[in-house]
Amino acid sequence: MRETVLACAEGALELPRAKSVVYRAPDWIVEALPRAKGFTIRFAADASDLLEIAPEVRDAAAWVFITNSTVSGGSLYTVSSPAKLVVAKALVARTCQLMFEPT
């Protein structure tokens, strides 16, 4: 997933935090949050823009507090298996497309 995020925009940066990793270019794109049985990904894209790829995507605005997250807004997806990692890469690619490609 890391390579997908870093390739989506010129100058994309990986910023490791104490309990998360944020990817920015210059605004945040994705934040990876380690969890006991996998990890949660927070996308800058709205959940409504990602639901066609993964119906399990949740709107982060519905949450008052997300443990260890350093960004706000966007959407959430939990990765708990290799199959979900494949979906997560597709969600990253869609988020990058929405943020960086002209409409």
N, C-alpha and C positions, 0 to 999 in steps of 0.2 A: 504494500500500500504506500509505503514511503516514497518509492520511485515515482508512482503515479502522481502524488501530490507535488513533488518537487519539479516534475516535468510539465505541470499544467500552466505555469506562468514564468516568464523570465524574471529572474531575481527572487524566486520563491525561497524562503528561509525556513529551516527547521529550528525551533526554539525550545529546547528541553527545559522544563520547569521541574520543581521538586516532585510533583505527583501527576504530571501530564506532559504532553508534547504538543505545542501549537505550531501550525504551519501558516505563514503569512506571506503576502505579496502585494502591496504593503499591508492591506487589511487582512484579518484572519480568514483562512479558508476552511481549515479543519483543525479540530483538537482531539487527540487520542487520550482517553482516560482509562488507565489500567484498573481492572476489577478482579475479584477473587477467581472467577471462572471465565476469563476472557477480557474483553475491554469494550468500552462504549466510545462511539465516535460522535462528535458534535460537528455538524456541517453548517456553514454559513448560509446555505440555501434553505428556503422555506420547505417545510414538510410537504406541502401540496405539490411542489415541483419534483419531489422524489418518490412519491407514492406509487407511480407507475412501475418503478424498478423494484421497490420493496414496500409492501403494504404495512410492514411493522414499524416504519419510520414514524417517530412521534414528534410533535411540535414542542420545542424546548420552552416556549413561552408559557406552557401549561405548568411548568415546574417553577416554584419559588426559589429553590436552591438545588444545585447539582454539585454533589461532592467533588471537590478538587478542580472544578472547572474555573478557568480564568477569563472566559469570554462570556458574552451574553447574546441571546437570540438564537436563531437557527433551528436546527432539528437534531434528533438523536437516533442512533441505531446501535444496537448491542450485538457484538460479535462473540459467539460462544462455540463456534465450530468452523472447520475449514471451509465448508460450503458457504457460510455467512461471510467469510473473508472475501470470497469471490464477489459476492453481492456488494460488500463494502467498497471494493475497488471500482465497481460500476457506479456507485453513489458518489465517490470522489470524482470520477471522470465527469459525471453529470453536473456536479457542483462547479467544477472548473469551467465547464462549457457555459453554464449560466453566468458565471462571474466575468469571464475573459473573452468570450467570442462575441463579435458584433451580432446584433439581432437582425 
